Amino acid sequence: MNIERITPAIGATISGIDLSRSLNSDIAEAVYQALLKHLVLVIPGQDLSAARQLEFAEMFGEIDQPHHSYPHVDGLPQVTLLENDADRPPDTHEWHADLTFRENPPFASVLHSKILPECGGDTIWSSMYAAYERLTDSMKAELAELEAIHDPGSFRNSFMGPNKSSKSLDRRMYEEGSALHPVIRVHPGTGRKYLYVNEGFTMQIYGHSMPDSNRLLQYLFNHINQPEFQFRHRWNTGDLVMWDNRVTQHYAVNDYMPHYRRMHRVTIINDCHTG
C-alpha cells in the first residue's frame, strides 16, 4: 500500500490496495492513520459491491442507520443511494460538514462513484485544521469559549416539495432538531484544534445578537473558503473517497445537470479508536 499526499493541507491518494477483498487489521490501521493525517483519502479504481463498501466502513466504527425515507441500495439500508439528474438535482448548495445539527455528528463518510457524467461533478474538501491555524491570535482568543447553534436550516427547506418522499425527508429534518457545539473543537484522535462552523448548518453564535452573530459567522465562512485549505477531486468511475467529517467540510459542485450521476455512501457514526 502506497500513500501519496495531494496538497500540503489536505488529501492523499492510496494505491496498491484492493477493497473488493477483505483487509487485515494492519492495513485497516494504516488506512485509519492516513485518514488522521490527511483527512481525505482517495482510493481509485475500486470495483466493489455495496456490501463490500459497507464491510470496509464497518472496520472503522459503527454505521449510521439512515431514515427509511432516504433512497438506499436494495437490501442494504445503511448504503445511501445518491442519484442526481434533471429530475433529481442535488439538494446541497453550500459548504458543510455532514449532520452537524446532531448532538453527535458522524465521524466519517465513505463515498463510492458508480456512474458519472461525462464531465463536471467535482467535490471540494477543506481542512478545518488549516482554517483554525490561519486565524489571527486575537480571533482564536475571541472564539475560544464560544458555542454555536447548528440546525438543518436551508437543508431542511430543500426537501420541501409536493411528492411523498420529500415530505418524509422533511419530517426527518424536524425530528433531528438542533445542537449546540463549540466553535473551536479538539480532535479526539490527534489533540489538534480546529474550526467548527459551517455555512450549511451553523445558524447562530449562542448568546450573540443576530446581527453580531451574522457578521462573525460570515467572516468565518469567507475565511474557510480559501484555496490554500482545499483539495478538489475530479471523480473517475470506481473512485472510493473516505473523509474525516469532524475536521473537514465539503462542497459538491453542481455543474453537470441534466446528466445522470450515481454514488453509494456509507456514514460512520463513531470512531472505534476513540469512541
C-alpha positions as CSV (number, residue, x, y, z in Angstrom):
1,M,0.0,0.0,0.0
2,N,1.3,3.4,-1.0
3,I,0.2,6.8,0.2
4,E,0.8,10.0,-1.7
5,R,0.0,13.4,-0.4
6,I,-2.2,15.5,-2.7
7,T,-1.9,19.0,-1.2
8,P,0.0,20.3,1.9
9,A,-3.2,20.9,3.9
10,I,-5.5,18.0,2.9
11,G,-5.9,14.9,0.8
12,A,-3.9,11.8,-0.1
13,T,-4.2,9.0,-2.7
14,I,-3.8,5.4,-1.6
15,S,-2.7,2.8,-4.2
16,G,-1.8,-0.8,-4.1
17,I,-5.0,-1.8,-2.2
18,D,-8.0,-3.9,-3.4
19,L,-11.1,-3.2,-1.3
20,S,-13.0,-6.0,-3.0
21,R,-11.0,-8.3,-0.8
22,S,-11.1,-8.4,3.0
23,L,-8.4,-6.2,4.6
24,N,-6.3,-7.4,7.6
25,S,-6.1,-5.3,10.7
26,D,-2.7,-3.9,9.9
27,I,-3.9,-2.5,6.6
28,A,-7.1,-1.1,8.2
29,E,-4.9,0.6,10.9
30,A,-2.7,2.1,8.2
31,V,-5.7,3.5,6.4
32,Y,-7.0,4.9,9.7
33,Q,-3.7,6.6,10.5
34,A,-3.6,8.0,7.0
35,L,-7.1,9.4,7.5
36,L,-6.0,11.2,10.7
37,K,-3.0,12.7,8.9
38,H,-4.5,13.6,5.5
39,L,-8.3,14.0,6.4
40,V,-9.4,12.8,2.9
41,L,-8.3,9.6,1.3
42,V,-8.8,8.8,-2.4
43,I,-8.6,5.1,-3.3
44,P,-9.1,5.0,-7.1
45,G,-10.3,2.2,-9.4
46,Q,-12.2,0.1,-6.9
47,D,-14.6,-2.4,-8.4
48,L,-16.6,-3.4,-5.3
49,S,-20.1,-4.1,-4.4
50,A,-22.2,-2.0,-2.0
51,A,-21.9,-4.9,0.5
52,R,-18.1,-4.8,0.4
53,Q,-18.2,-1.0,0.7
54,L,-20.2,-1.5,3.9
55,E,-17.8,-4.1,5.2
56,F,-14.9,-1.7,4.6
57,A,-16.6,1.1,6.5
58,E,-17.5,-1.2,9.4
59,M,-13.8,-1.7,10.1
60,F,-13.6,1.9,11.4
61,G,-16.7,2.2,13.6
62,E,-20.5,1.9,14.0
63,I,-22.5,2.5,10.8
64,D,-25.3,5.1,10.7
65,Q,-28.8,3.8,10.0
66,P,-30.3,6.4,7.7
67,H,-34.0,7.2,7.9
68,H,-36.2,4.8,5.8
69,S,-37.2,7.7,3.6
70,Y,-33.7,8.0,2.2
71,P,-33.1,6.1,-1.0
72,H,-30.8,3.1,-0.5
73,V,-29.3,0.2,-2.2
74,D,-31.7,-2.8,-2.3
75,G,-31.3,-4.9,0.8
76,L,-28.7,-2.6,2.3
77,P,-30.5,0.3,4.1
78,Q,-27.1,1.5,5.5
79,V,-25.9,2.3,2.0
80,T,-27.5,5.5,0.8
81,L,-28.1,5.8,-2.9
82,L,-27.3,9.2,-4.3
83,E,-28.8,9.6,-7.8
84,N,-28.9,13.0,-9.5
85,D,-30.2,14.2,-12.8
86,A,-32.5,16.8,-14.2
87,D,-35.4,15.4,-12.2
88,R,-33.4,14.9,-9.1
89,P,-31.0,17.8,-8.7
90,P,-28.5,17.8,-5.8
91,D,-30.0,19.1,-2.5
92,T,-26.9,20.8,-1.1
93,H,-25.5,24.1,-2.4
94,E,-23.3,25.2,0.5
95,W,-20.1,24.3,2.2
96,H,-21.0,21.9,5.1
97,A,-19.9,19.0,7.3
98,D,-22.4,16.3,7.4
99,L,-25.2,16.3,10.0
100,T,-23.7,18.8,12.5
101,F,-27.2,19.5,13.7
102,R,-27.0,16.3,15.6
103,E,-25.6,16.2,19.2
104,N,-23.1,13.6,18.0
105,P,-22.3,14.2,14.3
106,P,-20.8,11.3,12.3
107,F,-17.1,10.5,12.4
108,A,-16.6,9.8,8.7
109,S,-18.2,9.0,5.3
110,V,-17.2,6.6,2.6
111,L,-18.4,7.5,-0.9
112,H,-18.1,5.3,-4.0
113,S,-18.6,6.5,-7.5
114,K,-20.7,4.1,-9.7
115,I,-21.9,6.1,-12.7
116,L,-20.6,9.6,-13.6
117,P,-21.5,12.3,-16.1
118,E,-19.1,12.9,-19.0
119,C,-17.6,15.9,-17.1
120,G,-18.2,18.0,-14.0
121,G,-19.5,17.0,-10.6
122,D,-16.2,17.6,-8.7
123,T,-16.2,17.6,-4.9
124,I,-14.1,20.0,-2.9
125,W,-12.9,19.4,0.7
126,S,-11.5,21.9,3.1
127,S,-9.3,21.4,6.2
128,M,-10.6,23.0,9.4
129,Y,-7.2,22.4,11.0
130,A,-5.8,24.8,8.4
131,A,-8.7,27.2,8.8
132,Y,-8.1,27.4,12.5
133,E,-4.3,27.7,12.3
134,R,-4.6,30.6,9.9
135,L,-6.8,32.7,12.2
136,T,-5.1,35.6,14.0
137,D,-4.3,35.1,17.6
138,S,-6.9,37.6,18.6
139,M,-9.6,35.8,16.7
140,K,-8.6,32.5,18.2
141,A,-9.0,34.1,21.6
142,E,-12.3,35.6,20.7
143,L,-13.7,32.2,19.5
144,A,-12.1,30.0,22.3
145,E,-15.1,29.9,24.6
146,L,-17.9,30.4,22.1
147,E,-20.6,27.9,21.1
148,A,-22.8,27.9,18.0
149,I,-26.3,26.6,17.2
150,H,-26.4,24.1,14.4
151,D,-29.8,23.4,12.7
152,P,-30.9,21.7,9.4
153,G,-32.0,25.2,8.3
154,S,-31.9,25.6,4.5
155,F,-31.0,21.9,4.1
156,R,-34.3,21.1,5.7
157,N,-36.1,23.5,3.4
158,S,-34.6,22.0,0.3
159,F,-36.6,18.8,0.9
160,M,-39.9,20.6,0.9
161,G,-41.8,19.5,-2.2
162,P,-45.0,18.0,-3.5
163,N,-44.0,14.4,-3.5
164,K,-44.3,11.9,-0.6
165,S,-40.6,11.2,-0.4
166,S,-39.6,14.9,0.1
167,K,-42.3,15.3,2.7
168,S,-41.0,12.3,4.6
169,L,-37.4,13.6,4.4
170,D,-38.7,17.0,5.7
171,R,-40.3,15.3,8.7
172,R,-37.0,13.7,9.4
173,M,-35.2,17.0,9.4
174,Y,-37.7,18.3,12.0
175,E,-37.2,15.2,14.1
176,E,-33.4,15.8,14.1
177,G,-33.8,19.2,15.8
178,S,-30.7,21.3,16.5
179,A,-27.5,21.1,18.5
180,L,-25.0,23.3,20.3
181,H,-21.3,22.8,19.6
182,P,-18.1,24.6,20.5
183,V,-16.8,26.9,17.7
184,I,-13.3,25.6,18.4
185,R,-13.1,21.8,19.0
186,V,-10.2,19.5,19.8
187,H,-9.9,16.4,17.6
188,P,-10.0,13.2,19.8
189,G,-7.6,11.3,17.7
190,T,-4.9,14.0,17.3
191,G,-5.4,16.6,20.0
192,R,-5.3,19.4,17.4
193,K,-7.7,22.3,17.5
194,Y,-10.0,23.0,14.5
195,L,-12.7,25.4,13.5
196,Y,-16.2,24.0,13.8
197,V,-18.8,26.2,12.0
198,N,-20.2,25.6,8.5
199,E,-22.4,27.6,6.2
200,G,-24.9,24.7,5.7
201,F,-25.9,24.2,9.3
202,T,-24.4,26.8,11.7
203,M,-27.2,29.3,12.3
204,Q,-26.1,31.5,15.2
205,I,-23.4,32.1,17.7
206,Y,-25.0,31.3,21.1
207,G,-25.6,34.4,23.2
208,H,-24.9,36.8,20.4
209,S,-27.5,39.1,18.8
210,M,-28.4,38.0,15.2
211,P,-26.6,41.0,13.6
212,D,-23.4,40.3,15.6
213,S,-23.7,36.6,15.0
214,N,-24.2,37.0,11.3
215,R,-21.2,39.3,11.0
216,L,-18.9,36.9,12.8
217,L,-20.2,33.8,11.0
218,Q,-19.9,35.4,7.6
219,Y,-16.3,36.4,8.4
220,L,-15.6,32.7,9.3
221,F,-17.4,31.3,6.3
222,N,-15.4,33.6,4.0
223,H,-12.2,32.6,5.8
224,I,-12.9,28.9,5.4
225,N,-13.4,29.3,1.7
226,Q,-9.7,29.7,0.8
227,P,-8.0,27.5,-1.8
228,E,-4.9,27.0,0.4
229,F,-7.1,24.9,2.8
230,Q,-8.7,22.8,0.0
231,F,-8.5,19.8,-2.2
232,R,-10.7,19.4,-5.3
233,H,-11.4,15.9,-6.6
234,R,-12.3,15.1,-10.1
235,W,-14.1,11.8,-10.0
236,N,-13.4,8.7,-12.0
237,T,-15.7,5.7,-12.0
238,G,-14.7,3.4,-9.2
239,D,-13.1,6.0,-7.0
240,L,-13.7,5.5,-3.3
241,V,-13.2,8.5,-1.1
242,M,-13.2,8.4,2.7
243,W,-13.1,11.6,4.8
244,D,-13.0,12.6,8.4
245,N,-16.2,14.5,8.9
246,R,-15.1,16.0,12.2
247,V,-12.4,18.2,10.7
248,T,-13.4,18.8,7.1
249,Q,-16.1,20.5,5.2
250,H,-17.1,19.7,1.6
251,Y,-18.8,21.3,-1.4
252,A,-20.4,19.3,-4.2
253,V,-20.1,21.2,-7.5
254,N,-23.4,21.1,-9.3
255,D,-22.3,21.8,-12.9
256,Y,-23.3,18.5,-14.6
257,M,-27.1,18.9,-14.9
258,P,-29.1,17.4,-16.6
259,H,-26.7,14.4,-16.8
260,Y,-27.0,11.4,-14.5
261,R,-24.7,10.5,-11.6
262,R,-25.0,7.6,-9.2
263,M,-22.9,7.3,-6.0
264,H,-23.1,5.0,-2.9
265,R,-22.5,6.5,0.5
266,V,-21.9,4.9,3.9
267,T,-21.8,7.1,7.0
268,I,-19.8,6.0,10.1
269,I,-21.2,7.3,13.4
270,N,-18.4,6.6,15.9
271,D,-14.7,6.2,15.6
272,C,-13.9,2.8,17.0
273,H,-10.5,4.1,18.1
274,T,-11.8,7.0,20.2
275,G,-15.5,6.1,20.9
